[in-house]
Amino acid sequence: MNTTLNTAADGNEAQDAVQVQEARLWQDDGWTARIIKNEDGDGWAVAMYQDGEAEPALVGPWTMGRDKVNPKPLDTPAFQTLVKTAREVLRRHEQQLHARLHREVSVSVGDDTLTVTLDIVPDDDSPHAILAAVDAFGEEQARMRVAPDFKLNRAVAAGWIESGYRRF
């Protein structure tokens, strides 16, 4: 077992970071890898947790050791690969969520092109969406709150612009 305590002075504040490097538990750089018994049957799995999160960001199979009974121990290269993979999984989840909650269309009006966006706000108490029009210079021309199930397409956006941004 290798456990170290790193203390870095940041102005007047000190930050403590515990580093654990055990065969089945590895903590470093804001992440924890934990080797667990596979719930679906034989073998082992690894669960990657980001500090402060109750649910793992990644769970995947883990290699058996040479004895074909116990798991292969964690090491630095394996941990670094797991951190990279878990970060990529989180990044993809964020991209998917953004794609689900954000819509954007461009509409030509005369010589100008306006971008109309719809951003859904999945609030538990008051879900809604924000409809906005922005010109080519990034200046917001209009903004309004709409229902979270509002359907944005090019025709709807053009109609909204042509109506002088009247409420739906």
C-alpha positions as CSV (number, residue, x, y, z in Angstrom):
1,M,0.0,0.0,0.0
2,N,1.2,3.4,-0.9
3,T,-0.5,6.4,0.6
4,T,0.9,9.9,0.4
5,L,-0.4,13.3,1.5
6,N,0.5,16.2,-0.7
7,T,0.2,19.7,0.7
8,A,0.5,22.7,-1.6
9,A,0.4,26.2,-0.3
10,D,-1.8,28.5,-2.4
11,G,-1.5,31.9,-0.9
12,N,-2.8,31.5,2.7
13,E,-4.7,28.4,1.9
14,A,-3.3,24.8,2.0
15,Q,-4.8,22.1,-0.1
16,D,-4.5,18.5,1.0
17,A,-4.7,15.7,-1.6
18,V,-4.6,12.1,-0.5
19,Q,-3.0,9.7,-3.0
20,V,-3.9,6.0,-2.5
21,Q,-2.2,3.4,-4.6
22,E,-3.4,-0.1,-3.6
23,A,-4.0,-3.2,-5.7
24,R,-7.8,-2.7,-5.8
25,L,-8.1,1.0,-4.9
26,W,-6.3,3.9,-6.5
27,Q,-7.0,7.6,-5.8
28,D,-5.2,10.5,-7.5
29,D,-5.9,13.6,-9.6
30,G,-9.6,13.9,-8.5
31,W,-10.4,10.3,-9.4
32,T,-10.9,7.0,-7.7
33,A,-10.6,3.6,-9.4
34,R,-12.1,0.7,-7.4
35,I,-11.8,-2.9,-8.4
36,I,-15.1,-4.7,-7.6
37,K,-16.5,-8.2,-8.0
38,N,-18.6,-8.4,-11.2
39,E,-22.3,-8.5,-10.2
40,D,-23.2,-10.4,-13.4
41,G,-21.2,-13.4,-12.6
42,D,-17.5,-14.4,-12.6
43,G,-14.7,-12.0,-12.9
44,W,-14.0,-8.4,-11.9
45,A,-14.9,-4.9,-12.9
46,V,-13.4,-1.5,-12.3
47,A,-15.5,1.5,-11.3
48,M,-14.2,5.1,-11.9
49,Y,-15.5,7.8,-9.6
50,Q,-14.8,11.5,-10.0
51,D,-14.3,13.2,-6.6
52,G,-17.6,14.4,-5.1
53,E,-19.8,12.1,-7.2
54,A,-21.8,9.3,-5.8
55,E,-22.3,7.4,-9.0
56,P,-19.4,6.1,-11.1
57,A,-18.6,7.8,-14.4
58,L,-17.4,4.5,-15.8
59,V,-17.8,0.8,-15.0
60,G,-16.1,-1.8,-17.1
61,P,-14.6,-5.2,-17.0
62,W,-11.3,-5.8,-15.3
63,T,-8.6,-8.3,-16.2
64,M,-8.0,-11.4,-14.1
65,G,-4.6,-11.9,-12.5
66,R,-2.3,-14.8,-13.4
67,D,-4.0,-17.0,-10.8
68,K,-7.3,-16.7,-12.7
69,V,-9.1,-16.0,-9.4
70,N,-8.0,-12.5,-8.2
71,P,-8.0,-9.3,-10.3
72,K,-4.9,-7.9,-11.8
73,P,-3.6,-5.1,-9.5
74,L,-4.0,-1.5,-10.5
75,D,-0.9,0.4,-11.6
76,T,0.0,3.9,-12.8
77,P,-0.5,3.3,-16.6
78,A,-3.8,1.5,-16.1
79,F,-5.1,4.2,-13.8
80,Q,-4.1,6.9,-16.3
81,T,-5.9,5.1,-19.1
82,L,-9.0,4.7,-16.9
83,V,-9.0,8.4,-16.0
84,K,-8.7,9.3,-19.7
85,T,-11.5,7.0,-20.7
86,A,-13.8,8.2,-17.9
87,R,-13.1,11.9,-18.9
88,E,-14.1,11.0,-22.4
89,V,-17.3,9.3,-21.3
90,L,-18.2,12.4,-19.3
91,R,-17.4,14.7,-22.2
92,R,-19.6,12.6,-24.5
93,H,-22.5,12.7,-22.0
94,E,-22.1,16.5,-21.8
95,Q,-22.1,16.8,-25.6
96,Q,-25.2,14.6,-25.9
97,L,-27.0,16.6,-23.2
98,H,-26.1,19.9,-25.0
99,A,-27.4,18.5,-28.3
100,R,-30.6,17.4,-26.7
101,L,-31.2,20.8,-25.0
102,H,-30.0,23.1,-27.7
103,R,-31.3,23.8,-31.2
104,E,-30.1,26.3,-33.7
105,V,-31.2,27.5,-37.2
106,S,-30.0,30.2,-39.5
107,V,-32.4,32.4,-41.3
108,S,-31.6,34.9,-44.1
109,V,-33.5,38.1,-43.9
110,G,-32.7,40.5,-46.8
111,D,-28.9,40.8,-46.7
112,D,-28.6,39.7,-43.1
113,T,-28.4,36.3,-41.6
114,L,-29.9,35.7,-38.1
115,T,-29.2,32.7,-35.9
116,V,-32.2,31.6,-33.9
117,T,-31.5,29.4,-30.9
118,L,-33.7,27.4,-28.6
119,D,-32.2,26.4,-25.2
120,I,-34.3,24.1,-23.1
121,V,-34.0,24.6,-19.3
122,P,-34.9,21.3,-17.6
123,D,-36.0,22.8,-14.3
124,D,-37.9,20.5,-12.0
125,D,-40.3,23.2,-10.8
126,S,-40.6,25.3,-14.0
127,P,-39.3,23.7,-17.2
128,H,-39.1,26.1,-20.1
129,A,-37.0,27.1,-23.0
130,I,-35.4,30.4,-24.2
131,L,-35.8,31.4,-27.8
132,A,-33.3,34.0,-29.0
133,A,-32.3,35.7,-32.2
134,V,-28.7,36.9,-32.8
135,D,-27.4,38.8,-35.8
136,A,-24.1,38.1,-37.6
137,F,-22.3,40.4,-35.2
138,G,-23.4,38.5,-32.2
139,E,-25.9,41.2,-31.1
140,E,-29.0,39.7,-29.5
141,Q,-32.1,41.0,-31.4
142,A,-34.8,39.3,-29.3
143,R,-35.3,36.8,-26.5
144,M,-38.3,35.2,-25.1
145,R,-39.4,32.4,-22.8
146,V,-41.3,29.5,-24.5
147,A,-42.6,26.1,-23.6
148,P,-40.0,23.4,-23.2
149,D,-41.6,21.4,-26.0
150,F,-41.4,24.3,-28.5
151,K,-40.6,23.0,-32.0
152,L,-37.9,25.2,-33.6
153,N,-37.4,24.9,-37.4
154,R,-36.4,27.3,-40.1
155,A,-40.0,28.2,-41.0
156,V,-41.0,28.9,-37.4
157,A,-37.8,31.0,-36.9
158,A,-38.5,33.0,-40.1
159,G,-42.1,33.6,-39.1
160,W,-41.0,34.8,-35.7
161,I,-38.5,37.3,-37.2
162,E,-41.0,38.5,-39.8
163,S,-43.6,39.1,-37.1
164,G,-41.2,41.5,-35.4
165,Y,-40.5,38.9,-32.7
166,R,-44.1,38.7,-31.4
167,R,-44.9,36.2,-28.7
168,F,-46.2,32.8,-29.6
